[in-house]
């Protein structure tokens, strides 16, 4: 784990802490805990007590929910510098979904009680958290809109462009989840996802080589 000084500097790049002063970041670093998970380890289960929230320092985390019929719905895949479970950390209700490490993962964990105590001392942190929650709410609203109004090729195009943006506009990207996991996160099944890949490829928008995808025409893909 980073030492406390380096960790406080690293936290400056996290959306919910962006803009905080050094004096505010240092106590955050002091209550942070490192948690390490191997591939396929469960971080928390749906319905279990919400003990705090997490920031991904290294690795990839899948957050998913099981329906009454036992079908899994992947809600989100969290990568480096993403944070998750902050809402139950505030309201104290059980985790509404499960989280699993998809690869070796290091998380920065903030205990709910320690964090709430800190907020009483530094209200500016709470204001930043509200901004972060609003950002997540927008993403959830966008997810609902995508499922309602966009077909699978359009959802796939959005995903590929977003992955490219996360890699600083790289035209060659690597899918870091299985196609089954990706299909679930896009609200579809593997067969339909494969047809969507084929459609984008046949239209000259992408080429596929295993898990590597090259974006041939970003503008058309965005359209």
C-alpha positions as CSV (number, residue, x, y, z in Angstrom):
1,X,0.0,0.0,0.0
2,X,1.1,3.6,-0.6
3,X,2.4,5.4,2.5
4,X,0.1,7.9,4.0
5,X,1.6,10.9,2.2
6,X,1.5,9.3,-1.2
7,X,-2.0,7.9,-0.5
8,X,-3.3,11.4,0.3
9,X,-1.9,12.7,-3.0
10,X,-3.4,9.7,-4.9
11,X,-6.8,10.4,-3.3
12,X,-6.8,13.9,-5.0
13,X,-7.5,12.2,-8.3
14,X,-10.6,10.4,-7.0
15,X,-13.8,12.2,-8.1
16,X,-15.4,12.3,-4.7
17,X,-12.3,13.8,-3.1
18,X,-11.2,16.1,-5.9
19,X,-10.7,19.7,-4.8
20,X,-10.1,18.9,-1.1
21,X,-7.1,20.5,0.6
22,X,-4.1,18.6,1.8
23,X,-5.3,19.2,5.4
24,X,-8.5,17.4,4.5
25,X,-6.9,14.5,2.6
26,X,-4.4,13.6,5.3
27,X,-7.1,12.4,7.8
28,X,-8.8,10.5,5.0
29,X,-5.5,8.7,4.3
30,X,-5.2,7.9,8.0
31,X,-8.5,6.0,8.2
32,X,-8.0,4.2,4.9
33,X,-7.3,0.4,4.9
34,X,-5.8,-1.8,2.2
35,X,-7.8,-4.9,1.3
36,X,-6.4,-7.5,-1.1
37,X,-8.5,-10.0,-3.1
38,X,-7.4,-12.7,-5.5
39,X,-9.3,-13.5,-8.7
40,X,-12.9,-14.6,-8.1
41,X,-12.8,-13.6,-4.4
42,X,-16.1,-12.2,-3.0
43,X,-15.7,-8.7,-1.6
44,X,-19.2,-8.6,-0.2
45,X,-22.5,-10.4,-0.7
46,X,-25.9,-8.9,-1.6
47,X,-27.9,-8.4,1.6
48,X,-24.8,-8.4,3.9
49,X,-24.1,-5.5,6.3
50,X,-22.7,-2.4,4.6
51,X,-19.5,-1.9,6.6
52,X,-18.0,0.9,4.3
53,X,-17.1,1.8,0.8
54,X,-14.2,1.0,-1.5
55,X,-11.9,2.6,-4.1
56,X,-10.1,0.4,-6.7
57,X,-6.3,1.0,-6.5
58,X,-5.4,-2.0,-8.7
59,X,-7.6,-4.6,-10.4
60,X,-11.2,-5.0,-11.6
61,X,-14.4,-5.5,-9.6
62,X,-17.8,-6.8,-10.8
63,X,-20.9,-5.6,-9.0
64,X,-23.9,-7.7,-9.8
65,X,-27.4,-8.4,-8.5
66,X,-29.4,-11.7,-8.5
67,X,-33.0,-11.6,-9.4
68,X,-35.7,-13.7,-7.9
69,X,-35.3,-16.2,-10.7
70,X,-31.5,-16.5,-9.9
71,X,-30.5,-14.6,-13.0
72,X,-27.4,-12.4,-12.6
73,X,-27.5,-8.8,-13.8
74,X,-24.1,-7.1,-13.9
75,X,-24.6,-3.5,-12.7
76,X,-21.1,-2.2,-13.2
77,X,-17.5,-3.1,-13.7
78,X,-15.2,-0.9,-11.6
79,X,-11.6,-0.2,-12.6
80,X,-8.7,1.7,-11.1
81,X,-9.7,4.9,-9.3
82,X,-13.4,4.0,-9.4
83,X,-15.3,3.9,-6.1
84,X,-18.3,1.9,-5.1
85,X,-20.7,1.0,-2.3
86,X,-20.7,4.7,-1.0
87,X,-24.5,4.8,-0.8
88,X,-25.0,2.0,1.7
89,X,-22.0,3.4,3.5
90,X,-24.1,6.5,4.1
91,X,-27.6,5.1,4.8
92,X,-26.4,2.0,6.7
93,X,-28.7,-0.3,4.8
94,X,-27.4,-3.7,3.6
95,X,-25.4,-4.0,0.4
96,X,-28.0,-4.1,-2.5
97,X,-25.7,-6.2,-4.7
98,X,-22.6,-8.5,-4.6
99,X,-19.1,-7.5,-5.5
100,X,-16.4,-10.0,-6.8
101,X,-12.8,-9.4,-7.9
102,X,-12.4,-10.4,-11.5
103,X,-8.6,-10.4,-11.2
104,X,-6.0,-9.7,-8.5
105,X,-7.4,-6.5,-6.8
106,X,-6.3,-4.0,-4.2
107,X,-8.9,-1.9,-2.7
108,X,-8.8,1.2,-0.4
109,X,-11.5,0.6,2.2
110,X,-13.1,3.3,4.3
111,X,-15.0,2.0,7.4
112,X,-18.5,3.5,7.6
113,X,-18.2,4.6,11.2
114,X,-14.7,6.1,10.8
115,X,-15.8,7.9,7.7
116,X,-19.0,9.3,9.2
117,X,-17.0,10.6,12.2
118,X,-14.6,12.3,9.8
119,X,-17.5,14.0,8.0
120,X,-18.6,15.7,11.2
121,X,-15.1,17.3,11.4
122,X,-14.8,18.1,7.6
123,X,-18.2,19.0,6.1
124,X,-16.5,19.8,2.8
125,X,-15.8,16.1,2.3
126,X,-19.6,15.5,2.5
127,X,-20.3,18.1,-0.2
128,X,-17.8,16.4,-2.5
129,X,-19.5,13.0,-1.8
130,X,-22.8,14.4,-2.8
131,X,-21.3,15.5,-6.1
132,X,-20.0,11.9,-6.6
133,X,-23.3,10.4,-5.8
134,X,-25.0,12.7,-8.3
135,X,-22.6,11.5,-10.9
136,X,-23.5,7.9,-10.1
137,X,-27.2,8.7,-10.3
138,X,-26.7,10.2,-13.7
139,X,-24.9,7.0,-14.8
140,X,-27.7,4.8,-13.6
141,X,-30.2,7.0,-15.4
142,X,-28.2,6.7,-18.5
143,X,-28.0,3.0,-18.1
144,X,-31.8,2.8,-18.0
145,X,-32.1,5.0,-21.0
146,X,-29.6,2.9,-22.9
147,X,-31.5,-0.3,-22.2
148,X,-34.8,1.3,-23.2
149,X,-33.8,3.1,-26.4
150,X,-30.6,1.7,-27.7
151,X,-30.1,-1.7,-29.4
152,X,-27.2,-4.0,-28.5
153,X,-24.8,-2.8,-31.3
154,X,-25.3,0.8,-30.1
155,X,-24.7,-0.2,-26.4
156,X,-21.6,-2.1,-27.6
157,X,-20.3,0.9,-29.5
158,X,-20.8,3.1,-26.4
159,X,-18.9,0.6,-24.3
160,X,-16.0,0.4,-26.7
161,X,-15.7,4.1,-27.0
162,X,-15.8,4.5,-23.2
163,X,-13.1,1.8,-22.8
164,X,-11.0,3.7,-25.4
165,X,-11.4,7.0,-23.5
166,X,-10.3,5.3,-20.3
167,X,-7.1,4.3,-22.2
168,X,-6.5,7.9,-23.3
169,X,-8.1,7.5,-26.7
170,X,-6.3,4.4,-27.7
171,X,-7.6,2.9,-31.0
172,X,-6.6,-0.6,-30.0
173,X,-8.2,-1.8,-26.7
174,X,-8.3,-5.0,-24.8
175,X,-11.5,-6.4,-23.4
176,X,-10.7,-7.2,-19.8
177,X,-13.9,-9.2,-19.2
178,X,-15.3,-12.3,-20.8
179,X,-17.9,-12.0,-23.5
180,X,-20.5,-13.5,-21.1
181,X,-19.7,-10.9,-18.5
182,X,-19.8,-8.1,-21.1
183,X,-23.1,-9.4,-22.5
184,X,-24.6,-9.3,-19.0
185,X,-23.3,-5.8,-18.3
186,X,-25.0,-4.6,-21.6
187,X,-28.3,-6.3,-20.7
188,X,-28.1,-9.0,-23.3
189,X,-26.9,-12.6,-24.0
190,X,-23.7,-13.9,-25.5
191,X,-25.2,-14.9,-28.8
192,X,-26.7,-11.4,-29.4
193,X,-23.5,-9.8,-28.3
194,X,-21.5,-11.9,-30.9
195,X,-23.9,-10.7,-33.6
196,X,-23.4,-7.1,-32.5
197,X,-19.6,-7.5,-32.8
198,X,-20.1,-9.1,-36.2
199,X,-22.3,-6.2,-37.3
200,X,-19.8,-3.5,-36.2
201,X,-17.0,-5.5,-37.9
202,X,-18.9,-6.0,-41.2
203,X,-19.6,-2.3,-41.3
204,X,-15.9,-1.5,-41.1
205,X,-16.1,0.1,-37.7
206,X,-13.9,-2.3,-35.8
207,X,-11.7,-5.4,-36.2
208,X,-11.5,-8.1,-33.6
209,X,-8.5,-10.4,-32.8
210,X,-9.3,-12.4,-29.7
211,X,-9.8,-10.0,-26.8
212,X,-8.2,-7.1,-28.8
213,X,-10.4,-4.7,-30.6
214,X,-9.2,-2.0,-33.0
215,X,-11.5,1.0,-33.5
216,X,-11.3,1.8,-37.3
217,X,-13.6,4.8,-37.4
218,X,-14.4,6.5,-34.1
219,X,-16.7,9.1,-35.7
220,X,-19.0,6.5,-37.3
221,X,-18.8,4.4,-34.2
222,X,-20.0,7.4,-32.2
223,X,-22.8,8.0,-34.7
